[in-house]
Amino acid sequence: MPDLAVVIVSWNVRDLLAACLRFLFADLARSSLEAQVWVVDNASTDGTPQMVAEAFPAIHLIASQENLGFARANNLALRAISRPSPLVPRPSPYVWLLNPDTEVQPGATAALVDFMERTPQAAVAGAKLLYSDGSFQHSAFRFPGLAQLLFEFLPLPHRLYDAPLNGRYPRRLYEGKAPFPVDHPLGATMMVRREVIEQVGLLDEGFWMYCEEIDWCWRMRKAGGRAYCVPAAQVVHHAGKSSGQVHVASFVALWRSRARLYARHHGPVTRWLARALVRTGMQRRMQKVSPEMVTACQEVLRAWEEAQ
């Protein structure tokens, strides 16, 4: 039985994925861990499936003929991992979801697995993320509420953006060595206990992209599981390389997912106030943006009305 199953969903980031896999396999080689690595490609047109098949033949490649979105694509691999088969005689105890724009730093994989082994109450753990230049990147967040929506639409003091009011954890926690509890790690790197997946179910495929990891962790919390950040595990994250290729569509997908998230996890009063904030904020934004973005904002408003 492998110690770990790694799942990576890719879309038109062939070179970043190749680097991601090189860093991952190098770190696995440093450890005593045995892992199965799965790549689900969302109908890339840049030669990604061919690259994976030729350069990394040991990988389990699922080449989708359509772009399934993040949740559906991950679930393809998660279902394959969970069912006994010639490829998977016995499922691994841990599943690590990695973005293709990440680079696992030395010792990160072992640090996460070791933490999960020592912390039975941990349902999910995330790494400490760094930007491409090695600078600090927020790696975990509090579950979003009304305050985070205010930060989206109001010109609040810059110093508050890194504050708990905006769902951030203090930087000093990342600078230490001790793992610390969080509401949810960023979805770029999430190691999940397989037993918890069996308990709460797979990612919600109603989220095309964005917020699916928040919903998942929220469901884990309600089932009694806990989430942590493990600063000893460091991963470089070249943020937004896939979604940045389709800026307007990503904007709509983000706000649609937020609408679904707030509708599922907040009560009627918070939902009403959130909808009012989004309505006011989007109407103000429509006065300053291109016609294409006006149409996108209108689509967002419809999504929030329907979700509530």
C-alpha positions, 0 to 999 in steps of 0.5 A, a space after each residue: 500500500 503506497 503511503 500517499 496518493 498525489 493528485 494534480 489537475 492541469 490545464 495548459 500549463 505544460 512547462 509548469 507541470 513538468 517542473 512541478 513533477 520534477 520537484 515532487 519526485 525529487 522530494 519523494 526520492 529524499 524520503 522513504 515514502 512510497 507514492 502514486 502520482 495521478 495527473 488529470 489533464 483538462 483537455 489541454 491544447 499545449 501538449 501536456 498529456 504527451 509530455 506526461 506520457 513521455 517524460 513521466 511514464 510511471 504517472 497515472 494519467 487521465 486525459 479528459 477530452 473536455 475541461 471538467 473544472 477543478 472539482 470534477 477533475 480531482 474527483 475523477 482521480 479520487 474515485 479511482 484511488 478509492 476503489 481497489 483495482 490492479 492499479 490500486 490494490 489498497 487505497 493510500 491513507 493520505 491524498 495530497 492535492 497539488 496545483 500544477 504551478 507548485 514546486 515542492 521544497 525539500 522535506 515538505 512531503 515527509 513533513 506533511 505525512 509525519 504531521 498527519 501520522 502524529 495528529 489523528 484529529 487532523 482531517 487536512 493539512 496545508 503547506 507554507 506557501 511562497 511566491 516565485 521570488 521566495 516571498 511570503 504568501 498567505 497559505 491558510 484562511 478563516 472561513 469567509 463571512 461578511 467582513 471579507 466581502 467588505 474588503 472586496 468592495 471598500 477602500 479600507 486601510 491597507 494594513 487591515 488586508 493582512 489582519 484577522 478581520 480579512 481572514 488572515 493568520 499572523 505571519 509570526 505563525 508561519 515563521 515558527 516551526 509549530 503546526 497551527 490550526 486554521 479554518 482551511 488551507 489554500 487549495 494549492 496544496 492540501 493533504 487529506 486523510 482518506 478516511 475523512 474523504 470517505 466520511 464527508 464525500 468528494 469535492 462538490 462538483 457544483 463548484 466549477 473552480 474556486 471555493 471548492 476547497 473551502 466548502 470541503 474543509 467546512 464540511 470536514 469541520 462540521 464532521 469533527 475534523 480539523 485543518 492545520 498549516 504545517 510551516 515545516 513543509 514549504 511549497 513555492 506557488 506560482 499563483 494564478 497561472 491557469 486561471 489568468 489565461 481566462 480573466 473574465 471567465 475566472 472572475 465570474 467563476 469565483 463569484 458564482 462559487 462564492 454565492 454557492 458557498 455562502 448559500 450553503 454555510 451561512 444562515 438567512 440573515 448573513 446570506 441576505 446581508 451578503 447579497 446586499 453587499 455584493 449587489 451594491 459592490 457590483 453595481 458600483 464596479 459596473 460604472 468603471 469597467 469595460 462592457 465585457 466586465 459589465 456583462 460579467 458583473 450582471 452574470 454574477 448578480 444573477 448567480 447571487 440572486 439564484 443561490 440565495 
